[in-house]
C-alpha cells in the first residue's frame, strides 16, 4: 500500500513509500513530552511522519490548499495504557465479525496505534471526507476497539510519527467494505459542484449521445455504473450518480467526484445555463418596484414571492452551492433585477427586439402582433377572388393604373410589419359609393395582412387622448360611418393625421398611466363615401399635406355583390397568404417609385381632390374670391388681374358689396389661410382661379386672375383640367 510521509512536521513535501514496517529509523531519547514535540517540529529532523491519504498534489503535504484527494487506508490512535501480552487476544475478541486491522504499532507514549490498509485506493472528494470517515469508523468499530480513541486520528491532515514494534495483525480491508461506506456517505451528503445545477433528464441524453452503450439501466440519483467517460474496456461499476455529477469508487477516474462539467466540458454546463437564463430573461422583468411576467404578449405584474416559486419550478436551486454566496434562485432574482431592468412597458410593433431603447428609455416590447405569413406561391390563380375583385375596384384617372399605386403602397406596409422595420407610408383614402367593399378592403384585407386594426375615429377627431389599443396595431382605420360632425376641430384632425403619417413615433397613453413616446410607423386608412358630409373630413390638400396622402377612387362600376360573410371571410383567410407572397414579389413601377421617405409617390385622384375641395369649409374662400372677381369685372371691365395686400382685398370686398361684409371677409386670419389654400390648390388644378403671392420681408402682395374662364361652373373651355390627373409633382 502507498503511504505518504513527511521528514518532520514542518516539512511540506510528502515522500512516497509502501513499506513503513521495514523502516528502521533511530530517534533520540527525550526528557519529556515537550522535547519530543519540539523535535517533531524541528526543520532539521529527518524522520517519518506518515499518512494514509494523498492530496490533490500527491507529493505535497495535505492542507487547506492541497485537500485530501485519495485514501489508501485509515489510522487510529488509542491514548490509554495497554497490556501488550494480551493484545492479540483482546484484538481478536474486539474485531469479532469485522475485519482485523492490518498493522499495529507502539507510539512514543507507549500506547497503541492501528492501521487498516485498503486493498485498493479510493478517490475521495474533500466535501465527503468527514462523512465517509464517520461511516468507516462505524463499520470498523474503530472508536470501540480499545479505550482512549483519539478523534483527531480521523482528520484528513493528520500525520503520525512512525512509532515502533510494527506487527502484522490482518489482511487489507476488502473493497466492498469501504465502498459500502462511501455509498452511504454519498447518500447522506452527496458532493456539490459550484457549477449551475443541470437536471438529470438533460444529462442522461448527453451521456447516451457522447458515450453510446456505456450506461445500462436508469440514469438517476443513486444508480451505479461504469466510468462511462473512460474508454478503457472496463465495464464494472466504478461510480454512483448524484445530482451534480458522479462519485467515483475507482482511482481510474483520477478524482473522487466528477461534476458534469468535468465529464462533458465546461461548455456543456455553460450552454445549459445560458439556455436556462435566456428563458428567464425573456419572461421576467423589473422596473425598480415591481416584477412583471410576459403572458401571451401582455406584461402582468407579479409579487416577488410568486417569482421565487416560479424560479424554483423552473429548476433553480434554493441551496447555496459550494463556493457561492447565494443560491441559484437568489442569483436568478438578481439577474432579473439587474439585467432586465426596464423603464416602461409598451407595444413596439415595428421592432423585433424585446427591449427597445428609445429616447434614453428602456421599453419592454409587449407587442403580440402577428401578420399573415406569406405562402411560397403568389400566383394570382391561388387568390382568384381577391385578384378579380381588386382589378375592377378602382377608377383610373392617370397613365398609371390606380392598382399600381395600391399594390406598391401595400407592399411597403406589409414588408414593414412582416420584417419589423420602420418604413413610413402615406395615409390611404378610399373614396366611393357605398356597398362596394371599402371597409372590406381596409379592415379585412389590408389590416388582415398586417395582424389587425383599431378604430382611430375618436383619437384622430380629438375626442379622446387615450390610444392604448391603437398602439398595439399597425393599421388604424376610420370607416364611412364617421361623419363630419365627429371632427369638430378640423384643423386638429388634420394635424393629428399629419403627425401620424409624418412622425415615426406616437404618444402612447393608456388610462391611469403617464403618456410616453414610442416608435410607430403604421398606416391610417379612411373609408369615405362621396357625399358632402364624408368628404368634408379630408385634410386640406395643400403642399404640406398632399405628399402624405394616397387617395384612390372606388369605381362606380365596381361590384356590389359579395358572398355571404362567413364564406367571404373564409375565402379571404385562405387567399391572404398567397396575396402576401404576390406583394413581396411585386415590382414597383418606376413611375410609381419614389426615393423619398414614403418610398411610393403620392397619388390623389382628381375627382376626389375636386369633390373634397368643393365640399369642405375651405371652399368658402373660393366663393368669396368668385364674388370679388365678378364684381371687379362689372365695375372695372378692363381689369384682368387684381393686386394688393390682404387688407386692401378686405376693404375692396366691403366696397364692392355696398359697405357690407361678405361672409367672413372681415376675419383677416380666415382670409389669409384661405388665400394660401387657394394659391396652393390653383397650382395643381388649372380649373381653380389662379391666386399668387409675393413676399419681400415686409408683407405679401397678392394677385388674383379675374378671367371669366375661372368662374365656378364655367364649362365652355373643355381643355381645362388637372395638369396630370392626381399625380403630385
C-alpha positions, 0 to 999 in steps of 0.5 A: 500500500502507498503511504505518504510521509513527511521528514518532520512536521514542518516539512511540506513535501510528502515522500512516497513509500509502501513499506513503513514496517521495514523502516528502521529509523533511530530517534533520540531519547527525550526528557519529556513530552515537550522535547519530543514535540519540539523535535517533531517540529524541528526543520532539521529532523529527518524522520517519518511522519506518515499518512494514509491519504494523498492530496490533490498534489500527491507529493505535497503535504495535505492542507487547506490548499492541497485537500485530501484527494485519495485514501489508501487506508485509515489510522487510529490512535488509542491514548490509554495504557495497554497490556501488550501480552494480551493484545492479540487476544483482546484484538481478536475478541474486539474485531469479532465479525469485522475485519482485523486491522492490518498493522499495529504499532507502539507510539512514543507514549507507549500506547497503541496505534492501528492501521487498516490498509485498503486493498485498493485506493479510493478517490475521495472528494474533500466535501465527503471526507468527514462523512465517509470517515464517520461511516468507516469508523462505524463499520470498523468499530474503530472508536470501540476497539480499545479505550482512549480513541483519539478523534483527531486520528480521523482528520484528513491532515493528520500525520503520525510519527512512525512509532515502533514494534510494527506487527502484522495483525490482518489482511487489507480491508476488502473493497466492498467494505469501504465502498459500502461506506462511501455509498452511504456517505454519498447518500447522506451528503452527496458532493456539490459542484459550484457549477449551475445545477443541470437536471438529470433528464438533460444529462442522461441524453448527453451521456447516451449521445457522447458515450453510446452503450456505456450506461445500462439501466436508469440514469438517476440519483443513486444508480451505479455504473461504469466510468462511462467517460473512460474508454478503457474496456472496463465495464464494472461499476466504478461510480454512483450518480448524484445530482451534480455529477458522479462519485467515483469508487475507482482511482481510474477516474483520477478524482473522487467526484466528477461534476458534469462539467468535468465529464462533458466540458465546461461548455456543456454546463455553460450552454445549459445555463445560458439556455436556462437564463435566456428563458428567464430573461425573456419572461421576467422583468423589473422596473425598480418596484415591481416584477412583471411576467410576459403572458401571451404578449401582455406584461402582468405584474407579479409579487416577488414571492410568486417569482421565487416559486416560479424560479424554483419550478423552473429548476433553480436551486434554493441551496447555496452551492459550494463556493457561492454566496447565494443560491441559484434562485437568489442569483436568478432574482438578481439577474432579473433585477439587474439585467432586465431592468426596464423603464416602461412597458409598451407595444413596439410593433415595428421592432423585433427586439424585446427591449427597445431603447428609445429616447434614453428609455428602456421599453419592454416590447409587449407587442403580440402582433402577428401578420399573415405569413406569406405562402411560397406561391403568389400566383394570382390563380391561388387568390382568384377572388381577391385578384378579380375583385381588386382589378375592377375596384378602382377608377383610373384617372392617370397613365398609371393604373390606380392598382399600381399605386395600391399594390406598391403602397401595400407592399411597403406596409406589409414588408414593414410589419412582416420584417419589423422595420420602420418604413413610413407610408402615406395615409390611404383614402378610399373614396366611393359609393357605398356597398362596394367593399371599402371597409372590406378592403381596409379592415379585412384585407389590408389590416388582415395582412398586417395582424389587425386594426383599431378604430382611430375615429375618436383619437384622430377627431380629438375626442379622446387622448387615450390610444392604448389599443391603437398602439398595439396595431399597425393599421388604424382605420376610420370607416364611412360611418364617421361623419363630419360632425365627429371632427369638430376641430378640423384643423386638429384632425388634420394635424393629428393625421399629419403627425401620424403619417409624418412622425415615426413615433406616437404618444402612447397613453393608456388610462391611469398611466403617464403618456410616453413616446414610442416608435410607430410607423403604421398606416391610417386608412379612411373609408369615405363615401362621396357625399358632402358630409364624408368628404368634408373630413379630408385634410386640406390638400395643400403642399404640406399635406398632399405628399402624405396622402394616397387617395384612390377612387372606388369605381362606380362600376365596381361590384356590389355583390359579395358572398355571404360573410362567413364564406367571404371571410373564409375565402379571404383567410385562405387567399391572404397568404398567397396575396402576401407572397404576390406583394413581396414579389411585386415590382414597383413601377418606376413611375410609381417609385419614389426615393423619398421617405414614403418610398411610393409617390403620392397619388390623389385622384382628381375627382376626389381632390375636386369633390373634397375641395368643393365640399369642405369649409375651405371652399368658402374662400373660393366663393368669396374670391368668385364674388370679388372677381365678378364684381371687379369685372362689372365695375372695372371691365378692363381689369384682368388681374387684381393686386394688393395686400390682404387688407386692401382685398378686405376693404375692396370686398366691403366696397364692392358689396355696398359697405357690407361684409361678405361672409367672413371677409372681415376675419383677416386670419380666415382670409389669409389661410384661405388665400394660401389654400387657394394659391396652393390648390390653383397650382395643381388644378388649372380649373381653380382661379389662379391666386399668387403671392409675393413676399419681400420681408415686409408683407405679401402682395397678392394677385388674383386672375379675374378671367371669366374662364375661372368662374365656378361652373364655367364649362365652355373651355373643355381643355381645362383640367388637372395638369396630370390627373392626381399625380403630385409633382 
